[in-house]
Each structure stands twice: as C-alpha cells, then as structure tokens.
Amino acid sequence: MAMSEKRRVLVLEGSPRQGNTKIVTDWVLSGLGKKGIALTRLAVCDLNINGCRECAGCTGYKNEAGCQQEDDMLEIYDLLIDSDLVLWTSPIFCWGVTSQLKAVIDRCFALLTGENLLKGSRWAVVLTAGGDHFEGADLAVAMFRRLAEFGQVKYLGQFVAANCPDPAKLRRMTEVAEQAKAFGRELRRELFG
C-alpha cells in the first residue's frame, strides 16, 4: 500500500446505546487520529443482521462469503475484507458482547469456509464493563483472540474500560481517557509503521 493511501478503519459498534462504549471508542479514535484514515462506523444495533443459521450454504463458496441470508451483513462482509483495521466495540452484557455484535461475529464464519478471506486482517477490541476486567470482559477478549487465531487475523489487542460509572462521570475520568487515546496511538503505529 502506498504511503499516500488512506488506511481503511471499520468500527463495528455493538452498543444499543450512545453511552460509555461510544465515549471510550471516541477516545480511542482520537488517539488513532484522522490523518490518513478513512473511517467507517457502523452501529450494528441499527442494522438488520440475523444470527448464523449454520445452514452451511457458505461452504460452497471459495472466494466470497457465500452466505445465503439476505440482510445487512452482506455489505459488512466487503467492509471486513477491505479494511486495514477492524475495531470491534461493545459493552459487556451477561459476561459477553451484545447479542447484536455476536451475530456479526458468528456470521464471520462465512468468510472462513473457503479461501479464508480474513487471513492477514488486523483486529482490535474496545470493551466497557460495569464490573471489573474479570466479570465478562475476559471472556469476550478470549473469544476475539480465539477467533482471530482461527482466522489467521492479527489481533492487535484490546482496551477494556472496567468499573465504568454513568457516562457523565466517565467523561471526567481523565486517566481512562488518556489510556484509551494511548491505545489508539498504538493502533496507528500498527497501521502506519
């Protein structure tokens, strides 16, 4: 990729609200910066994405997703394949990511059944939690790491904002904001070297 080309960053936002996860994601993106970045943010909760039916229809396709369902996931497949970085974001709900984001994750299987269209992709994760790191965030991180390893995706790490208070209090937590921005700067270094 030429140095003058913009890096494509896809943010898949799993929160059904505009609360803590959006605040922390904004901080991470602030650290990532805008220069040289083509950013696409999708609130998956606003999209029509069905869960995987495990029909195996995708297994007959080698160079494309081949998913048999006709919903908004068909557009996300192209974005996942074409992005230089995918940033998955979610609050922790019942010890995992939101069901809306989990549907997207499950449907990624269609990209792994032929040529492995995710191979070489770069992923990072932003999670927010009302509890500590080990009250669900650890399980979500393990899921992303395992899927990345299976799909031969370069996992760039995660930023977990644990013990999140209400959004008004979180906005005043400058140490968390600085840590999130530092994570964004790390992601930028991965994208631009």
Helices and strands as residue ranges (DSSP letters): E 7-13, H 20-32, E 37-43, G 44-46, G 57-60, H 73-82, E 85-91, H 99-107, G 108-111, E 122-128, I 133-137, H 138-150, E 154-161, H 167-171, H 174-192
